[in-house]
Amino acid sequence: MSTALNPARIAGCLGLLVLGAVTGAAGWLVVDLWFPGGLLLGLLALFGLFLGGRLALGTGPGVGGAAAGWFLAYVVLSIPRPEGDFLLGSSGIGMYAYLLGGTVLAVMCATMRGPLQRPVSDARTAK
């Protein structure tokens, strides 16, 4: 199901891009501080963001905007500083679990069916 691009939908995607970057940066900091609880808290925040983007725009690009912002935060925070160190040290499995878990949540929210969409078996046949 394709929907037309209008200014409201584009503004929604850009807003979700910014929210994704903020949520991603906060999630990376929380995962680094409190490992087991911070990882769950960060993934829960990502799930809420991705699901909210899916429901707000009604299609997968809502999740795509939020996921792009989240990944952009990862890239920006992992660039080495001029002093030679990183803002976020990926010491341990927590950062990799956050990256993999966020990717799985984004794909899951982008590919799920909405409550108003008919199942494939109820689709009309072409004449």
DSSP file (Angstrom, degrees, kcal/mol; ACC not computed):
  #  RESIDUE AA STRUCTURE BP1 BP2  ACC     N-H-->O    O-->H-N    N-H-->O    O-->H-N    TCO  KAPPA ALPHA  PHI   PSI    X-CA   Y-CA   Z-CA
    1    1 A M              0   0    0      0, 0.0     2,-0.4     0, 0.0     0, 0.0   0.000 360.0 360.0 360.0 117.9    0.0    0.0    0.0
    2    2 A S        -     0   0    0     57,-0.1     2,-0.3     0, 0.0    57,-0.0  -0.815 360.0-159.7-104.9 144.3    1.6    3.2   -1.1
    3    3 A T        -     0   0    0     -2,-0.4     2,-0.1     1,-0.0    56,-0.0  -0.891  26.2-101.7-120.7 152.7    0.6    6.6    0.1
    4    4 A A        -     0   0    0     -2,-0.3     2,-0.6     1,-0.1     5,-0.1  -0.409  33.8-116.2 -73.5 145.8    1.2   10.0   -1.4
    5    5 A L        +     0   0    0     -2,-0.1    -1,-0.1     4,-0.1     3,-0.0  -0.718  43.6 167.5 -81.0 123.8    4.0   12.2   -0.1
    6    6 A N     >  -     0   0    0     -2,-0.6     4,-2.1     1,-0.0     3,-0.3  -0.864  50.0-100.6-129.1 167.4    2.6   15.4    1.3
    7    7 A P  H  > S+     0   0    0      0, 0.0     4,-2.4     0, 0.0     5,-0.2   0.836 120.3  54.4 -60.6 -32.8    4.2   18.1    3.5
    8    8 A A  H  > S+     0   0    0      2,-0.2     4,-2.0     1,-0.2     5,-0.1   0.906 109.4  46.9 -67.9 -40.2    2.7   16.7    6.7
    9    9 A R  H  > S+     0   0    0     -3,-0.3     4,-2.1     2,-0.2    -1,-0.2   0.888 113.0  49.0 -68.7 -38.7    4.1   13.2    6.1
   10   10 A I  H  X S+     0   0    0     -4,-2.1     4,-2.3     2,-0.2    -2,-0.2   0.912 111.6  49.2 -66.1 -42.2    7.6   14.6    5.2
   11   11 A A  H  X S+     0   0    0     -4,-2.4     4,-2.4    -5,-0.2    -2,-0.2   0.872 109.8  52.7 -64.4 -36.2    7.5   16.7    8.3
   12   12 A G  H  X S+     0   0    0     -4,-2.0     4,-2.3     2,-0.2    -2,-0.2   0.907 109.2  48.5 -64.7 -41.9    6.5   13.7   10.4
   13   13 A C  H  X S+     0   0    0     -4,-2.1     4,-1.7     2,-0.2    -2,-0.2   0.898 112.4  48.3 -65.2 -40.2    9.4   11.7    9.0
   14   14 A L  H  X S+     0   0    0     -4,-2.3     4,-1.9     2,-0.2    -2,-0.2   0.882 111.0  51.0 -68.3 -37.2   11.9   14.5    9.7
   15   15 A G  H  X S+     0   0    0     -4,-2.4     4,-2.5     1,-0.2    -2,-0.2   0.898 110.4  49.1 -63.9 -40.4   10.5   14.8   13.2
   16   16 A L  H  X S+     0   0    0     -4,-2.3     4,-2.4     2,-0.2    -2,-0.2   0.820 106.4  57.3 -68.5 -30.2   10.9   11.1   13.7
   17   17 A L  H  X S+     0   0    0     -4,-1.7     4,-1.9     2,-0.2    -2,-0.2   0.924 110.1  43.8 -63.1 -44.4   14.5   11.4   12.4
   18   18 A V  H  X S+     0   0    0     -4,-1.9     4,-2.3     2,-0.2    -2,-0.2   0.925 114.2  49.5 -67.0 -44.7   15.3   13.9   15.2
   19   19 A L  H  X S+     0   0    0     -4,-2.5     4,-2.7     1,-0.2     5,-0.2   0.874 109.6  52.9 -61.9 -36.3   13.5   11.9   17.8
   20   20 A G  H  X S+     0   0    0     -4,-2.4     4,-2.5     2,-0.2    -1,-0.2   0.889 108.8  49.2 -65.0 -39.4   15.4    8.8   16.7
   21   21 A A  H  X S+     0   0    0     -4,-1.9     4,-2.3     2,-0.2    -2,-0.2   0.913 114.1  45.2 -67.2 -41.7   18.7   10.7   17.0
   22   22 A V  H  X S+     0   0    0     -4,-2.3     4,-2.4     2,-0.2     5,-0.2   0.929 115.7  46.2 -67.3 -44.6   17.9   11.9   20.5
   23   23 A T  H  X S+     0   0    0     -4,-2.7     4,-2.5    -5,-0.2    -2,-0.2   0.888 112.7  51.2 -65.2 -38.9   16.6    8.5   21.6
   24   24 A G  H  X S+     0   0    0     -4,-2.5     4,-2.4    -5,-0.2    -2,-0.2   0.916 111.0  47.0 -64.4 -43.7   19.6    6.7   20.1
   25   25 A A  H  X S+     0   0    0     -4,-2.3     4,-1.8     2,-0.2    -2,-0.2   0.924 114.8  46.3 -65.1 -43.3   22.0    9.0   21.9
   26   26 A A  H  X S+     0   0    0     -4,-2.4     4,-2.3     1,-0.2    -2,-0.2   0.898 112.4  51.4 -65.2 -39.5   20.2    8.7   25.2
   27   27 A G  H  X S+     0   0    0     -4,-2.5     4,-2.6     1,-0.2     5,-0.2   0.904 107.8  51.4 -64.1 -41.9   20.0    4.9   24.8
   28   28 A W  H  X S+     0   0    0     -4,-2.4     4,-1.6     1,-0.2    -1,-0.2   0.897 111.9  47.3 -62.7 -39.2   23.7    4.6   24.1
   29   29 A L  H  X S+     0   0    0     -4,-1.8     4,-1.4     2,-0.2    -1,-0.2   0.892 113.1  48.0 -69.2 -38.6   24.5    6.5   27.2
   30   30 A V  H  X S+     0   0    0     -4,-2.3     4,-2.3     2,-0.2    -2,-0.2   0.896 110.1  51.6 -69.7 -39.9   22.1    4.5   29.4
   31   31 A V  H  < S+     0   0    0     -4,-2.6     8,-0.2     7,-0.3    -1,-0.2   0.887 110.3  49.9 -63.5 -37.3   23.5    1.2   28.1
   32   32 A D  H  < S+     0   0    0     -4,-1.6    -1,-0.2    -5,-0.2     3,-0.2   0.811 115.3  43.4 -71.8 -29.3   27.0    2.3   28.9
   33   33 A L  H  < S+     0   0    0     -4,-1.4     2,-0.6     1,-0.3    -2,-0.2   0.966 126.1  21.5 -80.4 -56.7   26.0    3.3   32.4
   34   34 A W  S  X S-     0   0    0     -4,-2.3     4,-1.8     1,-0.2     5,-0.4  -0.909  74.9-163.6-117.2 102.6   23.8    0.4   33.7
   35   35 A F  H  > S+     0   0    0     -2,-0.6     4,-1.9    -3,-0.2     5,-0.2   0.958  77.6  25.0 -63.1 -64.8   24.4   -2.7   31.6
   36   36 A P  H  > S+     0   0    0      0, 0.0     4,-1.5     0, 0.0    -1,-0.2   0.961 133.2  35.5 -70.8 -44.2   21.6   -5.1   32.2
   37   37 A G  H  > S+     0   0    0      1,-0.2     4,-2.4     2,-0.2    -2,-0.2   0.870 116.9  53.9 -72.9 -35.9   18.9   -2.7   33.1
   38   38 A G  H  X S+     0   0    0     -4,-1.8     4,-2.7     2,-0.2    -7,-0.3   0.859 106.1  53.2 -66.3 -35.8   20.1    0.0   30.8
   39   39 A L  H  X S+     0   0    0     -4,-1.9     4,-2.4    -5,-0.4     5,-0.2   0.934 111.8  44.5 -64.2 -46.0   20.0   -2.3   27.8
   40   40 A L  H  X S+     0   0    0     -4,-1.5     4,-2.2    -5,-0.2    -2,-0.2   0.899 114.3  49.9 -65.7 -39.5   16.4   -3.2   28.5
   41   41 A L  H  X S+     0   0    0     -4,-2.4     4,-2.1     2,-0.2    -2,-0.2   0.912 112.0  47.7 -65.3 -42.3   15.5    0.4   29.1
   42   42 A G  H  X S+     0   0    0     -4,-2.7     4,-2.1     2,-0.2    -2,-0.2   0.905 113.3  47.2 -65.2 -41.9   17.2    1.5   25.8
   43   43 A L  H  X S+     0   0    0     -4,-2.4     4,-2.5     2,-0.2    -1,-0.2   0.865 110.7  52.5 -68.3 -35.3   15.5   -1.3   23.8
   44   44 A L  H  X S+     0   0    0     -4,-2.2     4,-2.2     2,-0.2    -2,-0.2   0.899 109.3  49.6 -66.1 -39.7   12.1   -0.5   25.4
   45   45 A A  H  X S+     0   0    0     -4,-2.1     4,-2.2     2,-0.2    -2,-0.2   0.900 111.6  49.0 -64.9 -40.2   12.5    3.2   24.4
   46   46 A L  H  X S+     0   0    0     -4,-2.1     4,-3.0     2,-0.2     5,-0.3   0.909 109.4  51.7 -65.0 -41.1   13.5    2.2   20.9
   47   47 A F  H  X S+     0   0    0     -4,-2.5     4,-2.6     1,-0.2     5,-0.3   0.917 110.7  48.4 -62.4 -42.4   10.5   -0.1   20.6
   48   48 A G  H  X S+     0   0    0     -4,-2.2     4,-2.2     2,-0.2    -1,-0.2   0.895 113.6  47.5 -63.3 -40.0    8.2    2.7   21.8
   49   49 A L  H  X S+     0   0    0     -4,-2.2     4,-2.4     2,-0.2    -2,-0.2   0.937 114.8  44.5 -66.6 -47.3    9.7    5.1   19.2
   50   50 A F  H  X S+     0   0    0     -4,-3.0     4,-2.1     2,-0.2    -2,-0.2   0.917 116.4  45.8 -65.8 -43.1    9.5    2.7   16.3
   51   51 A L  H  X S+     0   0    0     -4,-2.6     4,-2.5    -5,-0.3     5,-0.2   0.896 112.7  51.2 -67.3 -39.2    6.0    1.6   17.1
   52   52 A G  H  X S+     0   0    0     -4,-2.2     4,-2.6    -5,-0.3    -2,-0.2   0.892 110.3  49.2 -63.9 -39.3    4.9    5.2   17.6
   53   53 A G  H  X S+     0   0    0     -4,-2.4     4,-1.9     2,-0.2     6,-0.3   0.879 111.1  50.4 -66.0 -37.6    6.4    6.1   14.3
   54   54 A R  H  X S+     0   0    0     -4,-2.1     4,-1.6     8,-0.2    -2,-0.2   0.922 116.0  40.9 -64.9 -44.3    4.6    3.2   12.6
   55   55 A L  H  < S+     0   0    0     -4,-2.5    -2,-0.2     2,-0.2    -1,-0.2   0.850 113.3  53.8 -74.3 -34.2    1.2    4.2   14.2
   56   56 A A  H  < S+     0   0    0     -4,-2.6    -2,-0.2    -5,-0.2    -1,-0.2   0.917 123.1  25.7 -68.8 -43.0    1.7    7.9   13.6
   57   57 A L  H  < S-     0   0    0     -4,-1.9    -2,-0.2     2,-0.2    -1,-0.2   0.654  96.6-135.7 -96.2 -16.8    2.4    7.7    9.9
   58   58 A G  S  < S+     0   0    0     -4,-1.6     2,-0.3    -5,-0.3    -3,-0.1   0.419  74.1  68.2  81.4  -3.6    0.6    4.4    9.3
   59   59 A T  S >> S-     0   0    0     -6,-0.3     3,-1.1    -5,-0.1     4,-0.5  -0.847  94.9 -92.7-140.3 175.3    3.3    3.0    7.1
   60   60 A G  H >> S+     0   0    0     -2,-0.3     4,-2.1     1,-0.2     3,-0.9   0.768 109.0  73.2 -64.3 -30.5    6.9    1.7    7.3
   61   61 A P  H 3> S+     0   0    0      0, 0.0     4,-2.4     0, 0.0    -1,-0.2   0.775  89.4  63.3 -60.1 -22.8    8.6    5.0    6.4
   62   62 A G  H <> S+     0   0    0     -3,-1.1     4,-1.5     2,-0.2    -8,-0.2   0.910 107.2  42.2 -63.0 -41.0    7.7    6.2    9.9
   63   63 A V  H <X S+     0   0    0     -3,-0.9     4,-2.8    -4,-0.5     5,-0.2   0.870 111.4  57.1 -70.6 -37.1    9.9    3.5   11.3
   64   64 A G  H  X S+     0   0    0     -4,-2.1     4,-2.3     2,-0.2    -2,-0.2   0.884 105.2  49.6 -63.1 -39.8   12.5    4.2    8.7
   65   65 A G  H  X S+     0   0    0     -4,-2.4     4,-1.9     2,-0.2    -1,-0.2   0.925 114.2  44.9 -64.3 -44.1   12.9    7.8    9.8
   66   66 A A  H  X S+     0   0    0     -4,-1.5     4,-2.2     1,-0.2    -2,-0.2   0.899 114.2  49.2 -66.7 -40.6   13.2    6.9   13.4
   67   67 A A  H  X S+     0   0    0     -4,-2.8     4,-2.5     2,-0.2     5,-0.2   0.867 108.7  53.1 -68.0 -35.9   15.7    4.1   12.6
   68   68 A A  H  X S+     0   0    0     -4,-2.3     4,-2.2    -5,-0.2    -1,-0.2   0.914 110.7  46.9 -65.1 -41.5   17.8    6.4   10.4
   69   69 A G  H  X S+     0   0    0     -4,-1.9     4,-2.0     2,-0.2    -2,-0.2   0.893 111.8  51.1 -65.3 -39.7   18.0    8.9   13.3
   70   70 A W  H  X S+     0   0    0     -4,-2.2     4,-1.6     1,-0.2    -2,-0.2   0.922 113.1  44.6 -63.0 -44.9   18.9    6.2   15.7
   71   71 A F  H  X S+     0   0    0     -4,-2.5     4,-2.3     1,-0.2    -1,-0.2   0.852 109.2  56.8 -70.0 -33.8   21.7    4.9   13.5
   72   72 A L  H  X S+     0   0    0     -4,-2.2     4,-2.6     1,-0.2    -1,-0.2   0.893 105.3  51.8 -62.7 -39.1   22.9    8.4   12.8
   73   73 A A  H  X S+     0   0    0     -4,-2.0     4,-2.4     1,-0.2    -1,-0.2   0.898 108.8  51.7 -63.3 -39.4   23.4    8.9   16.5
   74   74 A Y  H  X S+     0   0    0     -4,-1.6     4,-1.2     2,-0.2    -2,-0.2   0.928 111.5  46.0 -61.5 -45.5   25.4    5.6   16.6
   75   75 A V  H  < S+     0   0    0     -4,-2.3     4,-0.5     1,-0.2     3,-0.3   0.920 114.3  47.2 -65.9 -44.0   27.7    6.8   13.8
   76   76 A V  H >< S+     0   0    0     -4,-2.6     3,-0.8     1,-0.2    -1,-0.2   0.905 113.7  47.4 -65.9 -40.7   28.2   10.2   15.3
   77   77 A L  H 3< S+     0   0    0     -4,-2.4    11,-1.1     1,-0.2    10,-0.5   0.675 109.4  54.3 -76.1 -15.5   28.9    8.9   18.8
   78   78 A S  T 3< S+     0   0    0     -4,-1.2    -1,-0.2    -3,-0.3    -2,-0.2   0.465  79.9 108.4 -97.5  -0.6   31.3    6.3   17.5
   79   79 A I  S <  S-     0   0    0     -3,-0.8     8,-0.5    -4,-0.5     9,-0.1  -0.590  78.3-111.7 -73.9 132.7   33.6    8.7   15.6
   80   80 A P  B     -A   86   0A   0      0, 0.0     6,-0.2     0, 0.0    -1,-0.1  -0.378  29.0-126.1 -66.5 143.4   36.9    9.1   17.4
   81   81 A R    >   -     0   0    0      4,-3.1     3,-1.9     1,-0.1    -3,-0.0  -0.355  28.9-100.3 -81.2 167.1   37.6   12.5   18.9
   82   82 A P  T 3  S+     0   0    0      0, 0.0    -1,-0.1     0, 0.0     0, 0.0   0.774 121.5  63.9 -61.1 -24.9   40.8   14.5   18.1
   83   83 A E  T 3  S-     0   0    0      2,-0.1     3,-0.1     1,-0.1     0, 0.0   0.653 119.0-109.8 -73.7 -13.1   42.3   13.3   21.4
   84   84 A G  S <  S+     0   0    0     -3,-1.9     2,-0.2     1,-0.4    -1,-0.1   0.369  83.9 100.4 102.9  -4.2   42.2    9.8   20.1
   85   85 A D        -     0   0    0     -6,-0.0    -4,-3.1    -5,-0.0    -1,-0.4  -0.583  68.0-114.4-107.9 174.9   39.5    8.3   22.3
   86   86 A F  B     -A   80   0A   0     -6,-0.2     3,-0.2    -2,-0.2    -8,-0.1  -0.774   9.8-135.4-107.2 150.8   35.8    7.6   21.7
   87   87 A L  S    S+     0   0    0    -10,-0.5     2,-0.6    -8,-0.5    -9,-0.1   0.911 102.9  34.3 -68.0 -41.5   32.8    9.3   23.3
   88   88 A L  S    S-     0   0    0    -11,-1.1     2,-0.6    -9,-0.1    -1,-0.3  -0.959  80.6-150.8-115.5 118.0   31.3    5.8   23.7
   89   89 A G        -     0   0    0     -2,-0.6     2,-1.6    -3,-0.2     6,-0.1  -0.758   7.4-146.9 -86.7 125.5   33.6    3.0   24.3
   90   90 A S        +     0   0    0     -2,-0.6     2,-1.0   -12,-0.1    -1,-0.1  -0.373  41.8 151.5 -88.9  59.1   32.2   -0.3   23.0
   91   91 A S        +     0   0    0     -2,-1.6     2,-0.2     2,-0.0     3,-0.2  -0.786  54.4   6.0 -93.5 102.8   33.7   -2.3   25.8
   92   92 A G  S  > S-     0   0    0     -2,-1.0     4,-0.5     1,-0.1     3,-0.3  -0.586  95.5 -68.9 119.5 177.8   31.5   -5.3   26.2
   93   93 A I  H  > S+     0   0    0     -2,-0.2     4,-2.6     1,-0.2     5,-0.2   0.616 106.8  84.7 -83.7 -13.5   28.6   -7.0   24.7
   94   94 A G  H  > S+     0   0    0      1,-0.2     4,-2.2     2,-0.2    -1,-0.2   0.891  90.1  46.8 -60.2 -44.0   26.1   -4.3   25.7
   95   95 A M  H  > S+     0   0    0     -3,-0.3     4,-2.2     2,-0.2    -1,-0.2   0.892 114.4  47.2 -67.4 -39.2   26.7   -2.0   22.7
   96   96 A Y  H  X S+     0   0    0     -4,-0.5     4,-2.7     2,-0.2     5,-0.2   0.882 111.9  50.5 -70.0 -36.5   26.5   -4.9   20.2
   97   97 A A  H  X S+     0   0    0     -4,-2.6     4,-2.7     2,-0.2     5,-0.2   0.876 111.0  49.8 -66.7 -36.4   23.3   -6.2   21.9
   98   98 A Y  H  X S+     0   0    0     -4,-2.2     4,-2.3    -5,-0.2    -2,-0.2   0.904 112.7  46.7 -67.3 -41.5   21.8   -2.7   21.7
   99   99 A L  H  X S+     0   0    0     -4,-2.2     4,-1.7     2,-0.2    -2,-0.2   0.933 118.0  40.9 -66.8 -46.3   22.7   -2.4   18.0
  100  100 A L  H  X S+     0   0    0     -4,-2.7     4,-2.4     2,-0.2    -2,-0.2   0.919 116.2  49.7 -68.7 -43.3   21.4   -5.8   17.1
  101  101 A G  H  X S+     0   0    0     -4,-2.7     4,-2.4    -5,-0.2    -2,-0.2   0.896 110.7  49.9 -63.5 -40.4   18.3   -5.5   19.3
  102  102 A G  H  X S+     0   0    0     -4,-2.3     4,-2.2    -5,-0.2    -1,-0.2   0.878 110.2  50.7 -65.0 -37.6   17.5   -2.1   17.8
  103  103 A T  H  X S+     0   0    0     -4,-1.7     4,-2.3     2,-0.2     5,-0.2   0.917 110.9  48.2 -65.2 -43.5   17.8   -3.4   14.3
  104  104 A V  H  X S+     0   0    0     -4,-2.4     4,-2.4     1,-0.2    -2,-0.2   0.912 112.2  49.3 -63.7 -42.0   15.5   -6.3   15.0
  105  105 A L  H  X S+     0   0    0     -4,-2.4     4,-2.5     2,-0.2     5,-0.2   0.892 110.4  50.7 -65.0 -39.0   13.0   -4.0   16.6
  106  106 A A  H  X S+     0   0    0     -4,-2.2     4,-2.1     2,-0.2    -2,-0.2   0.922 113.1  44.9 -65.3 -43.7   13.1   -1.7   13.6
  107  107 A V  H  X S+     0   0    0     -4,-2.3     4,-1.7     2,-0.2    -2,-0.2   0.901 113.2  51.4 -66.7 -39.8   12.5   -4.5   11.2
  108  108 A M  H  X S+     0   0    0     -4,-2.4     4,-0.6    -5,-0.2    -2,-0.2   0.924 113.7  42.9 -63.4 -44.7    9.8   -6.0   13.3
  109  109 A C  H  < S+     0   0    0     -4,-2.5     3,-0.3     1,-0.2    -1,-0.2   0.834 113.3  52.7 -72.4 -31.2    7.9   -2.7   13.6
  110  110 A A  H  < S+     0   0    0     -4,-2.1    -1,-0.2    -5,-0.2    -2,-0.2   0.801 113.9  41.7 -73.7 -28.3    8.4   -1.8    9.9
  111  111 A T  H  < S+     0   0    0     -4,-1.7    -1,-0.2    -5,-0.2    -2,-0.2   0.448  88.7 108.7-101.9   0.2    7.0   -5.2    8.6
  112  112 A M     <  -     0   0    0     -4,-0.6     2,-0.3    -3,-0.3    -3,-0.0  -0.427  68.9-117.3 -77.7 154.5    4.1   -5.6   10.9
  113  113 A R        -     0   0    0     -2,-0.1    -1,-0.1     1,-0.1    -2,-0.1  -0.649  24.9-123.1 -89.2 145.4    0.5   -5.3    9.6
  114  114 A G    >   -     0   0    0     -2,-0.3     3,-0.9   -56,-0.1    -1,-0.1  -0.368  25.7-108.5 -80.6 165.7   -1.8   -2.6   10.9
  115  115 A P  T 3  S+     0   0    0      0, 0.0    -1,-0.1     0, 0.0    -2,-0.0   0.748 117.3  50.2 -68.5 -22.2   -5.2   -3.4   12.5
  116  116 A L  T 3  S+     0   0    0      2,-0.1     2,-0.4     0, 0.0    -3,-0.0   0.507  88.3  98.4 -94.8  -4.2   -7.1   -2.0    9.5
  117  117 A Q  S <  S-     0   0    0     -3,-0.9     3,-0.1     1,-0.1    -4,-0.0  -0.671  73.9-126.0 -85.6 136.5   -5.1   -3.9    6.9
  118  118 A R        -     0   0    0     -2,-0.4    -4,-0.1     1,-0.1    -2,-0.1  -0.437  28.6-101.4 -76.1 152.2   -6.8   -7.0    5.6
  119  119 A P    >   -     0   0    0      0, 0.0     3,-1.2     0, 0.0     4,-0.3  -0.315  34.3-109.6 -65.4 160.2   -5.0  -10.4    5.6
  120  120 A V  G >  S+     0   0    0      1,-0.3     3,-1.4     2,-0.2    -2,-0.1   0.837 116.7  61.0 -61.5 -34.3   -3.5  -11.5    2.3
  121  121 A S  G 3  S+     0   0    0      1,-0.3    -1,-0.3     0, 0.0    -3,-0.0   0.732 101.0  54.3 -68.6 -21.1   -6.0  -14.3    2.0
  122  122 A D  G <  S+     0   0    0     -3,-1.2    -1,-0.3     2,-0.1    -2,-0.2   0.413  81.6 119.8 -91.0   1.5   -8.9  -11.7    2.0
  123  123 A A  S <  S-     0   0    0     -3,-1.4     2,-0.2    -4,-0.3    -3,-0.0  -0.358  70.2-109.8 -68.4 145.7   -7.5   -9.7   -0.9
  124  124 A R        -     0   0    0      1,-0.1     2,-0.2    -2,-0.0    -1,-0.1  -0.472  30.5-118.2 -75.2 146.3   -9.6   -9.4   -4.0
  125  125 A T        -     0   0    0     -2,-0.2     2,-0.2     1,-0.1    -1,-0.1  -0.597  29.1-109.9 -83.7 147.2   -8.4  -11.3   -7.1
  126  126 A A              0   0    0     -2,-0.2    -1,-0.1     1,-0.1     0, 0.0  -0.514 360.0 360.0 -75.8 141.4   -7.6   -9.3  -10.2
  127  127 A K              0   0    0     -2,-0.2    -1,-0.1     0, 0.0    -2,-0.0   0.404 360.0 360.0-102.5 360.0  -10.0   -9.6  -13.1
